[in-house]
């Protein structure tokens, strides 16, 4: 008899746990829907290869939009290697919250940002998580952060086509589209083509390809040097019949400003690189019919 009663009690406890889990999932799904309904345009920035400058592109695109007067949010979805906080100068600043909502960092005027860097102990602390935990974190960043009303939410995903970008695409099926960042050499282009197939397989529009590190202009003589070749991104876009958004040259000022936590585009608006960003933003805006 005791065994029967114990089994009944155990079943009731499991059923209660299941009910509470379903209720929690429903609540966060409702929060996600409300949050995303207040954001006009959602854009995923991705690459299948690290080291192509995807985060610096995300940061400078976000800053360009903010400087045009749009209200912008930047979500650093690279949980294992968050770099947005360093690039925007809020590394070490911790997140706060109230009433079940997380308050995003005011990175610049009209630019809010969220990064795992604001939750870990120090910049040197590794995040040792498996897939399910990463999915939960992405969902919380989207649903429980008080983004408010935004014109744009830019999502900087980690390299690859795994948990993080897949979670974003599944949680925000109404994404305006994905922007693929590549460098011109063939090994990077091979990976960018995987991103094209990834987005097409899950029915996410492709806004276009950006070719980063496209040539270098010598600061001494002004001669252009193709360190990593040029034109590969445009060729990949042509081969796959997707838009080519533009090419961004290598610029030492981007390296310096990134290390200083001062976005390049905010202090350099007259040179070749800043003009390239401006043209890319114009192309993106035309494609989403702003």
C-alpha positions as CSV (number, residue, x, y, z in Angstrom):
1,X,0.0,0.0,0.0
2,X,2.8,2.4,0.9
3,X,4.4,1.7,-2.5
4,X,1.2,2.5,-4.3
5,X,0.8,5.8,-2.3
6,X,4.4,6.7,-3.0
7,X,3.9,6.1,-6.8
8,X,0.7,8.2,-6.8
9,X,2.6,11.1,-5.0
10,X,5.5,10.8,-7.4
11,X,3.2,11.0,-10.4
12,X,1.4,14.0,-9.0
13,X,4.7,15.8,-8.4
14,X,5.9,15.1,-11.9
15,X,2.6,16.3,-13.3
16,X,2.9,19.5,-11.3
17,X,6.4,20.0,-12.6
18,X,5.3,19.5,-16.1
19,X,2.4,22.0,-15.7
20,X,4.7,24.6,-14.2
21,X,7.2,24.2,-17.0
22,X,4.5,24.5,-19.7
23,X,3.2,27.7,-17.9
24,X,6.7,29.2,-17.8
25,X,7.2,28.4,-21.5
26,X,3.8,30.0,-22.4
27,X,4.7,33.1,-20.4
28,X,8.1,33.6,-22.0
29,X,6.5,33.0,-25.5
30,X,4.0,35.7,-24.8
31,X,6.8,38.1,-23.6
32,X,8.7,37.3,-26.8
33,X,5.7,38.0,-29.0
34,X,5.1,41.4,-27.2
35,X,8.8,42.4,-27.4
36,X,9.2,41.6,-31.0
37,X,5.9,43.3,-32.0
38,X,7.5,46.6,-30.7
39,X,10.5,46.2,-33.1
40,X,10.0,47.2,-36.7
41,X,13.0,45.5,-38.3
42,X,15.0,42.5,-37.1
43,X,18.3,41.6,-38.9
44,X,20.6,38.7,-38.3
45,X,24.3,39.2,-39.1
46,X,26.2,35.9,-39.6
47,X,29.1,34.1,-41.0
48,X,30.2,30.5,-41.1
49,X,33.8,31.4,-40.4
50,X,35.4,33.3,-37.5
51,X,37.7,36.2,-38.0
52,X,35.9,37.9,-40.9
53,X,35.0,41.0,-38.9
54,X,31.3,40.1,-38.4
55,X,31.1,41.8,-35.0
56,X,32.8,45.0,-36.1
57,X,30.4,45.1,-39.0
58,X,27.4,44.6,-36.7
59,X,28.6,47.4,-34.3
60,X,29.4,49.9,-37.0
61,X,26.1,49.2,-38.9
62,X,24.2,49.7,-35.6
63,X,26.0,52.9,-34.9
64,X,25.4,54.2,-38.5
65,X,21.7,53.6,-38.1
66,X,21.7,55.2,-34.6
67,X,23.4,58.3,-36.0
68,X,20.7,58.6,-38.6
69,X,18.2,59.0,-35.8
70,X,16.8,55.4,-35.6
71,X,16.3,53.7,-32.3
72,X,18.5,50.6,-32.5
73,X,19.1,47.5,-30.3
74,X,22.2,45.3,-30.7
75,X,22.1,41.8,-29.4
76,X,25.5,40.1,-29.0
77,X,24.4,36.4,-29.5
78,X,28.0,35.2,-29.5
79,X,27.8,33.7,-26.0
80,X,31.2,32.1,-25.9
81,X,33.1,34.9,-27.5
82,X,31.2,38.2,-26.8
83,X,33.0,41.2,-28.2
84,X,30.3,43.8,-28.6
85,X,30.8,45.1,-25.0
86,X,34.5,45.7,-25.7
87,X,33.8,47.4,-29.0
88,X,31.2,49.7,-27.6
89,X,33.1,50.5,-24.4
90,X,30.9,49.0,-21.8
91,X,33.0,46.0,-20.9
92,X,32.7,45.3,-17.2
93,X,29.3,47.0,-16.9
94,X,26.8,44.6,-15.4
95,X,23.2,44.2,-16.3
96,X,20.4,45.2,-14.0
97,X,16.7,44.5,-14.0
98,X,13.4,44.9,-12.2
99,X,9.8,43.5,-12.5
100,X,11.1,40.4,-14.3
101,X,12.8,42.4,-17.1
102,X,16.4,43.0,-17.9
103,X,17.6,46.5,-18.6
104,X,19.8,46.8,-21.7
105,X,23.0,48.9,-21.7
106,X,22.7,52.4,-23.1
107,X,25.8,52.0,-25.3
108,X,25.4,55.3,-27.2
109,X,22.6,57.7,-27.9
110,X,19.7,55.8,-29.5
111,X,21.7,52.5,-29.2
112,X,20.9,49.8,-26.7
113,X,23.0,46.7,-26.3
114,X,23.0,43.3,-24.6
115,X,26.0,41.0,-24.3
116,X,26.9,37.9,-22.3
117,X,30.0,39.9,-21.3
118,X,27.8,41.8,-18.9
119,X,26.9,38.6,-17.1
120,X,30.1,36.7,-16.7
121,X,32.6,37.3,-13.9
122,X,35.4,38.7,-16.0
123,X,36.5,38.9,-19.7
124,X,38.7,35.9,-19.1
125,X,35.9,33.7,-17.7
126,X,34.9,31.0,-20.2
127,X,31.3,30.1,-20.7
128,X,31.1,26.3,-20.6
129,X,27.6,25.6,-21.8
130,X,25.9,23.0,-24.0
131,X,23.2,23.7,-26.6
132,X,20.1,23.7,-24.4
133,X,21.4,26.4,-22.1
134,X,22.5,28.6,-25.0
135,X,19.0,28.3,-26.5
136,X,17.5,29.4,-23.1
137,X,19.9,32.4,-22.9
138,X,19.0,33.6,-26.5
139,X,15.3,33.3,-25.7
140,X,15.8,35.4,-22.5
141,X,17.7,38.1,-24.3
142,X,14.9,38.4,-26.8
143,X,11.9,38.0,-24.5
144,X,13.0,39.3,-21.1
145,X,15.1,42.3,-22.1
146,X,13.2,45.6,-22.0
147,X,14.1,46.6,-25.5
148,X,11.1,49.0,-25.8
149,X,10.1,50.3,-29.2
150,X,13.0,50.0,-31.7
151,X,13.3,50.7,-35.4
152,X,16.1,48.0,-35.7
153,X,17.3,45.1,-33.7
154,X,20.7,43.9,-35.1
155,X,21.6,40.4,-33.9
156,X,25.3,39.6,-34.0
157,X,25.5,35.8,-34.1
158,X,28.6,33.6,-33.5
159,X,30.4,31.9,-36.4
160,X,28.7,28.9,-37.8
161,X,25.2,27.7,-38.4
162,X,24.6,26.0,-35.0
163,X,22.6,26.6,-31.9
164,X,22.6,30.4,-31.6
165,X,21.7,31.5,-35.2
166,X,19.2,28.6,-35.5
167,X,17.6,29.6,-32.2
168,X,17.3,33.2,-33.4
169,X,15.7,32.2,-36.6
170,X,13.2,29.8,-34.9
171,X,12.3,32.4,-32.3
172,X,11.9,35.3,-34.7
173,X,10.4,33.8,-37.9
174,X,9.5,37.3,-39.0
175,X,13.1,38.3,-39.4
176,X,13.6,40.8,-42.2
177,X,16.6,38.7,-43.2
178,X,20.2,37.8,-42.8
179,X,23.4,39.6,-43.7
180,X,26.3,37.4,-44.5
181,X,29.8,38.7,-43.8
182,X,32.8,37.3,-45.6
183,X,36.3,38.1,-46.6
184,X,37.4,37.8,-50.3
185,X,39.6,34.7,-50.2
186,X,38.2,31.4,-51.3
187,X,38.4,29.6,-47.9
188,X,36.1,32.3,-46.4
189,X,33.8,32.3,-49.5
190,X,33.3,28.6,-49.2
191,X,32.0,29.1,-45.7
192,X,29.8,32.0,-46.7
193,X,28.1,29.8,-49.3
194,X,27.1,27.5,-46.4
195,X,25.3,30.4,-44.8
196,X,23.4,31.0,-47.9
197,X,22.1,27.4,-47.9
198,X,21.4,27.6,-44.2
199,X,19.2,30.7,-44.6
200,X,17.4,29.3,-47.6
201,X,16.8,25.9,-45.9
202,X,14.9,27.6,-43.0
203,X,13.2,30.2,-45.3
204,X,14.9,33.3,-44.0
205,X,15.3,36.1,-46.6
206,X,18.9,36.9,-47.5
207,X,19.4,40.7,-47.5
208,X,22.9,40.3,-49.0
209,X,26.6,39.7,-48.7
210,X,29.2,42.1,-47.3
211,X,32.8,41.6,-48.4
212,X,34.9,42.8,-45.4
213,X,38.7,43.3,-45.5
214,X,38.4,44.1,-49.2
215,X,41.8,45.5,-50.0
216,X,44.1,47.9,-48.1
217,X,45.1,51.4,-49.0
218,X,48.7,52.2,-47.9
219,X,48.6,55.2,-45.5
220,X,52.0,56.3,-46.8
221,X,51.7,56.2,-50.6
222,X,48.0,55.8,-51.1
223,X,48.4,52.6,-53.3
224,X,45.7,50.0,-52.9
225,X,47.0,46.5,-52.0
226,X,44.8,43.4,-52.2
227,X,46.0,41.6,-49.1
228,X,43.2,39.0,-49.2
229,X,42.2,39.6,-52.8
230,X,39.0,41.4,-53.8
231,X,35.8,40.7,-55.5
232,X,35.1,37.3,-54.1
233,X,32.1,38.4,-52.1
234,X,30.5,40.0,-55.1
235,X,31.2,36.9,-57.2
236,X,29.6,34.6,-54.6
237,X,26.5,36.9,-54.5
238,X,26.3,36.8,-58.3
239,X,26.7,33.0,-58.4
240,X,23.9,32.5,-55.8
241,X,21.8,35.3,-57.1
242,X,21.7,37.2,-53.8
243,X,22.3,40.9,-53.4
244,X,25.8,42.2,-52.9
245,X,25.7,45.0,-50.3
246,X,29.2,46.3,-50.7
247,X,32.9,46.0,-49.8
248,X,34.6,47.4,-46.8
249,X,38.4,47.9,-47.0
250,X,40.9,47.1,-44.3
251,X,41.4,50.2,-42.2
252,X,43.8,50.6,-39.3
253,X,41.5,53.1,-37.7
254,X,38.9,50.3,-37.3
255,X,41.4,48.3,-35.3
256,X,42.4,51.2,-33.1
257,X,38.8,52.4,-32.4
258,X,37.7,48.8,-31.7
259,X,40.4,48.3,-29.1
260,X,39.5,51.7,-27.5
261,X,35.8,50.9,-27.3
262,X,34.9,53.8,-29.7
263,X,33.0,52.6,-32.8
264,X,34.9,53.6,-35.9
265,X,31.9,55.0,-37.7
266,X,31.2,57.5,-35.0
267,X,34.5,59.4,-35.3
268,X,35.4,58.8,-39.0
269,X,32.8,59.9,-41.4
270,X,34.7,61.2,-44.4
271,X,37.0,58.4,-45.5
272,X,36.6,55.5,-47.9
273,X,35.7,53.0,-45.2
274,X,32.9,55.2,-43.6
275,X,31.5,55.9,-47.0
276,X,31.4,52.1,-47.7
277,X,29.4,51.6,-44.5
278,X,27.0,54.4,-45.5
279,X,26.4,52.8,-48.9
280,X,25.8,49.4,-47.3
281,X,23.2,50.9,-44.9
282,X,21.4,52.6,-47.8
283,X,21.3,49.2,-49.6
284,X,19.9,47.4,-46.6
285,X,17.3,50.1,-46.0
286,X,16.1,50.0,-49.6
287,X,15.8,46.2,-49.4
288,X,13.6,46.2,-46.3
289,X,11.5,49.0,-47.7
290,X,11.9,51.3,-44.7
